[in-house]
Amino acid sequence: MLCKHIVHLLSASLFLSIVSAASAQSPPAPTPAPTSTPTQAPSAPRLDIYGFVMTDFGYDIRSNDPNWFDVVRPSKLPSFHDEFGRSGRTFAGVRQTRFGVKGSEQTPLGELKTQFEFDMFGVGPDAGQTTIRPRHYYAELGAFGAGQTNSPFMDIDIFPNILDYWGPNGMVFFRNVQVRWMPIRGDTRLTLALERPGSTQDPGILANRIEVQNVQARYPLPDFSGEYRYAWKGGYVKGSGIVRKIKLDDLLKSDAFNLDDSIVAWGVDLSSNLKFGKDVLRLQYVFGEGIENYMNDAPVDIAAKPNPGNPMKPVKGDALPMRSLVAFLDHSWTNKWTTSAGYSQLVIDNTVLQTRNEFHRGQYAIANLLYLPVEHVMYGGELQWARRTNFSDGFHSNDYRVQFSFKYNFSAQIGGVK
């Protein structure tokens, strides 16, 4: 385990060396001398309405979980032959369509910002449906914010300019309910947050044991996350971290076992955008234990693990170690033609008590060509590939897709100073 942590830290050091070298080429601009400007009246309250209508049409050469028919998720590919039927399916939908409202007004305590946003991409019990999905229900006043929005552990600027809704499987992607403090705001920023806790557990081959069925997860503390991002003219570098505590309570007291457990999960996220003219290189490396539910596509956070030498507690919970990477380039051919291409991967270190066909590694790659004929309109085509590798049965499955999308943006402003 120590060796794995050393490898992670060496990888992180190399990552920071690369982005630090890039930042050295573009030092921050000196702070200009203060100048006297005419006093301006405070701006009036402002409401921005925005969104887009988006239609996706494509063909899946292979197969995946039908509840996730229109996205690329390695964890939703077959774990055994013909799990989701035969290959070759046409798909279409409007589930990416989005609507949002942002409000802004000045108060004696600073600027009050609010955001309300949803799309039509059903998840959870609504997976596969075209129905409202909350994205941002959030407000902030000065340095304090509360509501549902992107976790500070996440870096939304890693998401490339692609047609696939779900995005790179190896990126941190989680909008969570939280309260946050932002002592430094802007392109360079510092954020600390307390987030709603949660996790998923995998009993593996012990799923039918009544002793394990009566173990229940409990969260005595919120998840604690933070980020620091340093920006300059040519991009930024960001470091994020998270720590979480999970209790496993054995509610069955009539047997000879005591499976009570306490688990500490943690994660580190290093990310960067590097700009080269109109092009942007997006990079991310993540490692940790028991943070899978903060990742864009990873199944479970905790799995059963043997606990030899303790007959009263023969198994315990293991915060599954994981590591992932994202590397994408957004390139502009002209003002109307763009391309995004890249690769992502996520690997989980499974336990011996997980089933042989449990998810172990996911890979993801995309290349597209997008056309912007006029302002607020985008048409494009995209080649998509994903691969799932199982834990220990030697099985893997690939997915190959072609997707075409048509996107029409809209926006309006009410009030404020234009």
For each residue, the residues with C-beta under 8 A, 3 or more apart:
1: 4 5 321
2: 5 6
3: 6 7
4: 1 7 8 321 349
5: 1 2 8 9
6: 2 3 9 10
7: 3 4 10 11
8: 4 5 11 12 268 287 323
9: 5 6 12 13
10: 6 7 13 14
11: 7 8 14 15 285 287
12: 8 9 15 16 268 270 285 287
13: 9 10 16 17
14: 10 11 17 18
15: 11 12 18 19 270 272 283 285
16: 12 13 19 20 237 270
17: 13 14 20 21
18: 14 15 21 22 272 283
19: 15 16 22 23 235 237 272 274 283
20: 16 17 23 24 237
21: 17 18 24 25
22: 18 19 25 26 234 235 272 274
23: 19 20 26 27 230 232 234 235 237
24: 20 21 27
25: 21 22 234
26: 22 23 232 233 234 235
27: 23 24 232
28: 232 233
29: 233
30:
31:
32: 35
33:
34:
35: 32
36:
37: 40
38:
39:
40: 37
41:
42: 106
43: 46 104 106 416 417
44: 105 415 416 417
45: 103 104 105 415 416
46: 43 103 104 105 413 414 415 416 417
47: 101 102 103 104 413 414 415 416
48: 101 102 103 104 411 412 413 414
49: 100 101 410 411 412 413 414
50: 99 100 101 102 409 410 411 412
51: 97 98 99 100 409 410 411
52: 97 98 407 408 409 410
53: 94 97 407 408 410
54: 94 96 97 98 405 406 407 408
55: 92 93 94 405 406 407
56: 70 91 92 93 94 95 96 163 165 403 404 405
57: 90 91 92 403 404 405 406
58: 70 90 91 92 401 402 403 404
59: 88 89 90 91 401 402
60: 63 64 69 87 88 89 90 91 399 400 401
61: 87 88 399 400 401 402
62: 77 87 88 397 398 399 400
63: 60 78 84 85 86 87 88 89 399
64: 60 68 69 73 76 77 78 84 399
65: 68 69 73 76 77 84
66: 69 84 128
67: 76 127 128
68: 64 65 71 73 76 127 128 166
69: 60 64 65 66 89 91 93 128
70: 56 58 91 92 93 95 165
71: 68 76 164 165 166
72: 164 166 169 364 366 384 385 386 399 401
73: 64 65 68 76 77 166 169 297 362 386
74: 77 169 297 346 359 361 362 363 364 386 387 388 399
75: 169 297 298 299 359 362 388
76: 64 65 67 68 71 73 297
77: 62 64 65 73 74 386 387 388 397 398 399
78: 63 64 81 82 83 84 388 397
79: 83 357 358 359 388 390 395 397
80: 83 357 395
81: 78 395
82: 78 85 86
83: 78 79 80
84: 63 64 65 66 78
85: 63 82
86: 63 82
87: 60 61 62 63
88: 59 60 61 62 63
89: 59 60 63 69
90: 57 58 59 60
91: 56 57 58 59 60 69 70
92: 55 56 57 58 70
93: 55 56 69 70 96 130
94: 53 54 55 56 97 120 130
95: 56 70 119 120 121 122 130 165
96: 54 56 93 119 120 121 165 405 407
97: 51 52 53 54 94 119 120
98: 51 52 54 117 118 119 120 135
99: 50 51 117 118 119
100: 49 50 51 115 116 117 118 135 136
101: 47 48 49 50 115 116 117
102: 47 48 50 113 114 115 116
103: 45 46 47 48 112 113 114 115
104: 43 45 46 47 48 111 112 113 114 416
105: 44 45 46 111 112
106: 42 43 110 111 112
107: 110 111 112 141
108:
109: 141 142
110: 106 107 141 142 143
111: 104 105 106 107 141 142
112: 103 104 105 106 107 139 140 141
113: 102 103 104 139 140 141
114: 102 103 104 138 139
115: 100 101 102 103 136 137 138 139 147 149
116: 100 101 102 136 137
117: 98 99 100 101 134 135 136 137
118: 98 99 100 132 133 134 135
119: 95 96 97 98 99 132 133 135
120: 94 95 96 97 98 130 131 132 133
121: 95 96 130 133 165
122: 95 126 127 128 129 130 131 133
123: 126 127 133
124: 127
125:
126: 122 123 129 131 133
127: 67 68 122 123 124
128: 66 67 68 69 122
129: 122 126
130: 93 94 95 120 121 122
131: 120 122 126
132: 118 119 120
133: 118 119 120 121 122 123 126
134: 117 118 137 148
135: 98 100 117 118 119 148 175
136: 100 115 116 117 147 148 149 175
137: 115 116 117 134 147 148 149
138: 114 115 145 146 147 148 149
139: 112 113 114 115 145 146 147
140: 112 113 144 145 146 180 182
141: 107 109 110 111 112 113 144 145
142: 109 110 111
143: 110 181 182 183 185
144: 140 141 179 180 181 182
145: 138 139 140 141 149 178 179 180 182
146: 138 139 140 178 179 180
147: 115 136 137 138 139 177 178
148: 134 135 136 137 138 175 176 177 178
149: 115 136 137 138 145 175 176 178
150: 154 156 174 175
151: 154 172 174 175 176 178 193 195 225 242 294
152: 178 180 191 192 193 225 226 227 240
153: 172 174 225 226 227 240 241 242 267 269 291 294
154: 150 151 171 172 173 174 175 240 269 294
155: 158 171 172 227 238 240 269 271 284
156: 150 159 173
157: 236 271 273 282
158: 155 168 171 271 273 282 283 284 326 328
159: 156 162 167 168 171 173 282
160: 167 168 282 328 330 340 342 366
161: 330 338 340 370
162: 159 167 328 340 366 368 382
163: 56 368 370 380 381 382 403 404 405
164: 71 72 167 366 382 384 403
165: 56 70 71 95 96 121
166: 68 71 72 73 169 296 297
167: 159 160 162 164 171 173 296
168: 158 159 160 171 296 326 328 342 344 364
169: 72 73 74 75 166 295 296 297 298 324 344 345 346 362 363 364 386
170: 284 286 295 296 297 324 325 326 344 345 346 362 364
171: 154 155 158 159 167 168 284 286 295 296 324 326 344
172: 151 153 154 155 240 267 269 284 286 294 295 296
173: 154 156 159 167 294 295 296
174: 150 151 153 154 293 294 295
175: 135 136 148 149 150 151 154
176: 148 149 151 195 196 223
177: 147 148 195 196
178: 145 146 147 148 149 151 152 193 194 195 196 225
179: 144 145 146 193 194
180: 140 144 145 146 152 191 192 193 194
181: 143 144 191 192 193
182: 140 143 144 145 185 189 190 191
183: 143 190 192
184: 188 189 190
185: 143 182 189
186: 189 231
187: 229 231 236
188: 184 229 230 231 236
189: 182 184 185 186 227 228 229
190: 182 183 184 226 227 228 229
191: 152 180 181 182 226 227
192: 152 180 181 183 224 225 226
193: 151 152 178 179 180 181 224 225 226
194: 178 179 180 222 223 224
195: 151 176 177 178 222 223 224 225
196: 176 177 178 222 223
197: 219 221 222 223 244 245 246
198: 219 293
199: 217 219 244 246 265 290 293 301 302
200: 292 293 299 300 301 302
201: 215 217 248 300 301 302 303 317
202: 299 300 302 303 304 354 358
203: 206 207 209 212 213 215 303 304 353
204: 207 303 304 351 353 354 355 358
205: 353 354 355
206: 203 209 212 304 315 353
207: 203 204 212 213
208: 213
209: 203 206 212 213
210: 213 214 252
211: 214 215 250 252 255 257 259
212: 203 206 207 209 215 259 304 315
213: 203 207 208 209 210
214: 210 211 250 251 252
215: 201 203 211 212 248 249 250 251 259
216: 248 249 251
217: 199 201 246 247 248 249 302
218: 246 247 248 249
219: 197 198 199 222 244 245 246 247
220: 245 247
221: 197 224 244 245
222: 194 195 196 197 219
223: 176 194 195 196 197 242 243 244
224: 192 193 194 195 221 242 243 244
225: 151 152 153 178 192 193 195 240 241 242 243
226: 152 153 190 191 192 193 240 241 242
227: 152 153 155 189 190 191 238 239 240 241
228: 189 190 238 239 240
229: 187 188 189 190 236 237 238 239
230: 23 188 236 237 238
231: 186 187 188 235 236
232: 23 26 27 28 235 236
233: 26 28 29 275
234: 22 23 25 26 274 275
235: 19 22 23 26 231 232 272 273 274 275 280
236: 157 187 188 229 230 231 232 272 273
237: 16 19 20 23 229 230 270 271 272
238: 155 227 228 229 230 269 270 271 272
239: 227 228 229 268 269 270
240: 152 153 154 155 172 225 226 227 228 268 269 270 271
241: 153 225 226 227 266 267 268 269
242: 151 153 223 224 225 226 265 266 267 269 288 291 294
243: 223 224 225 264 265 266
244: 197 199 219 221 223 224 264 265 266 290 291
245: 197 219 220 221 262 263 264 265
246: 197 199 217 218 219 262 263 264 265 290 301 302 317 319
247: 217 218 219 220 260 261 262 263
248: 201 215 216 217 218 259 260 261 262 263 302 317
249: 215 216 217 218 260
250: 211 214 215 253 257 258 259 260
251: 214 215 216
252: 210 211 214 255 257
253: 250
254:
255: 211 252
256: 312
257: 211 250 252 312 313 314
258: 250 312 313
259: 211 212 215 248 250 313 315 316
260: 247 248 249 250 313
261: 247 248 313 316 317
262: 245 246 247 248
263: 245 246 247 248 290 302 317 318 319
264: 243 244 245 246 290 319
265: 199 242 243 244 245 246 288 289 290 291 301 302 319
266: 241 242 243 244 288 289 290 291
267: 153 172 241 242 286 287 288 289 291 294
268: 8 12 239 240 241 286 287 288
269: 153 154 155 172 238 239 240 241 242 284 285 286
270: 12 15 16 237 238 239 240 284 285 286
271: 155 157 158 237 238 240 282 283 284 285 326
272: 15 18 19 22 235 236 237 238 281 282 283 284
273: 157 158 235 236 280 281 282 283
274: 19 22 234 235 280 281 283
275: 233 234 235 279 280 281
276: 279 280 281
277: 332
278: 332
279: 275 276 329 330 331 332
280: 235 273 274 275 276 329 330
281: 272 273 274 275 276 327 328 329
282: 157 158 159 160 271 272 273 326 327 328 329 330 342
283: 15 18 19 158 271 272 273 274 326 327
284: 155 158 170 171 172 269 270 271 272 324 325 326 327
285: 11 12 15 269 270 271 323 324 325
286: 170 171 172 267 268 269 270 291 295 322 323 324 325
287: 8 11 12 267 268 321 322 323 324
288: 242 265 266 267 268 291 321 322
289: 265 266 267 319 320 321 322
290: 199 244 246 263 264 265 266 301 302 319 320
291: 153 242 244 265 266 267 286 288 294 295 301 322
292: 200 295 298 299 300 301 320 322 348
293: 174 198 199 200 298 301
294: 151 153 154 172 173 174 242 267 291
295: 169 170 171 172 173 174 286 291 292 298 322 324 346
296: 166 167 168 169 170 171 172 173
297: 73 74 75 76 166 169 170 346 362 364
298: 75 169 292 293 295 322 346 348 359 362
299: 75 200 202 292 348 358 359
300: 200 201 202 292 303 320
301: 199 200 201 246 265 290 291 292 293 319 320
302: 199 200 201 202 217 246 248 263 265 290 317 318 319 320
303: 201 202 203 204 300 317 318 320 350 351 353 354
304: 202 203 204 206 212 315 316 317 318 351 353 354
305: 315 316 317 318 351 352 353
306: 314 315 351 352 353
307: 310 313 314 315 316
308: 314
309:
310: 307 313 314
311: 314
312: 256 257 258
313: 257 258 259 260 261 307 310 316
314: 257 306 307 308 310 311
315: 206 212 259 304 305 306 307 353
316: 259 261 304 305 307 313
317: 201 246 248 261 263 302 303 304 305
318: 263 302 303 304 305 351
319: 246 263 264 265 289 290 301 302
320: 289 290 292 300 301 302 303 348 349 350 351
321: 1 4 287 288 289 348 349
322: 286 287 288 289 291 292 295 298 346 347 348 349
323: 8 285 286 287 346 347
324: 169 170 171 284 285 286 287 295 344 345 346 347
325: 170 284 285 286 344 345
326: 158 168 170 171 271 282 283 284 342 343 344
327: 281 282 283 284 342 343 344
328: 158 160 162 168 281 282 340 341 342 343 344 366
329: 279 280 281 282 340 341 342
330: 160 161 279 280 282 338 339 340
331: 279 338 339 340 341
332: 277 278 279 335 337 338
333: 337 338 339
334: 337
335: 332 372
336: 371 372 373
337: 332 333 334 369 370 371 372
338: 161 330 331 332 333 369 370 372
339: 330 331 333 367 368 369 370
340: 160 161 162 328 329 330 331 366 367 368 370
341: 328 329 331 366 367 368
342: 160 168 282 326 327 328 329 365 366
343: 326 327 328 363 364 365
344: 168 169 170 171 324 325 326 327 328 363 364 365
345: 169 170 324 325 361 362 363 364
346: 74 169 170 295 297 298 322 323 324 361 362
347: 322 323 324 360 361
348: 292 298 299 320 321 322 359 360 361
349: 4 320 321 322
350: 303 320 354 358 360 391 392
351: 204 303 304 305 306 318 320 354
352: 305 306
353: 203 204 205 206 303 304 305 306 315
354: 202 204 205 303 304 350 351 358 391
355: 204 205 358 391
356: 390 391 392 393
357: 79 80 390 391 393 395
358: 79 202 204 299 350 354 355 390 391
359: 74 75 79 298 299 348 362 388 390 391
360: 347 348 350 389 390 391 392
361: 74 345 346 347 348 387 388 389
362: 73 74 75 169 170 297 298 345 346 359 386 387 388 389
363: 74 169 343 344 345 385 386 387 389
364: 72 74 168 169 170 297 343 344 345 385 386
365: 342 343 344 384 385 386
366: 72 160 162 164 328 340 341 342 382 383 384 385
367: 339 340 341 382 383
368: 162 163 339 340 341 380 381 382 383
369: 337 338 339 380 381 382
370: 161 163 337 338 339 340 378 379 380
371: 336 337 378 379 380
372: 335 336 337 338 375 377 378
373: 336 377 379
374: 377
375: 372
376: 408 409 410
377: 372 373 374 407 408 409
378: 370 371 372 405 406 407 409
379: 370 371 373 404 405 406 407
380: 163 368 369 370 371 404 405
381: 163 368 369 402 403 404
382: 162 163 164 366 367 368 369 402 403 404 405
383: 366 367 368 401 402
384: 72 164 365 366 399 400 401 402 403
385: 72 363 364 365 366 398 399 400 401
386: 72 73 74 77 169 362 363 364 365 398 399
387: 74 77 361 362 363 396 397 398 399
388: 74 75 77 78 79 359 361 362 396 397
389: 360 361 362 363 395 396
390: 79 356 357 358 359 360 393 394 395 396
391: 350 354 355 356 357 358 359 360
392: 350 356 360
393: 356 357 390
394: 390
395: 79 80 81 357 389 390
396: 387 388 389 390
397: 62 77 78 79 387 388
398: 62 77 385 386 387
399: 60 61 62 63 64 72 74 77 384 385 386 387
400: 60 61 62 384 385
401: 58 59 60 61 72 383 384 385
402: 58 59 61 381 382 383 384
403: 56 57 58 163 164 381 382 384
404: 56 57 58 163 379 380 381 382
405: 54 55 56 57 96 163 378 379 380 382
406: 54 55 57 378 379
407: 52 53 54 55 96 377 378 379
408: 52 53 54 376 377
409: 50 51 52 376 377 378
410: 49 50 51 52 53 376
411: 48 49 50 51
412: 48 49 50
413: 46 47 48 49 416 418
414: 46 47 48 49
415: 44 45 46 47
416: 43 44 45 46 47 104 413
417: 43 44 46
418: 413
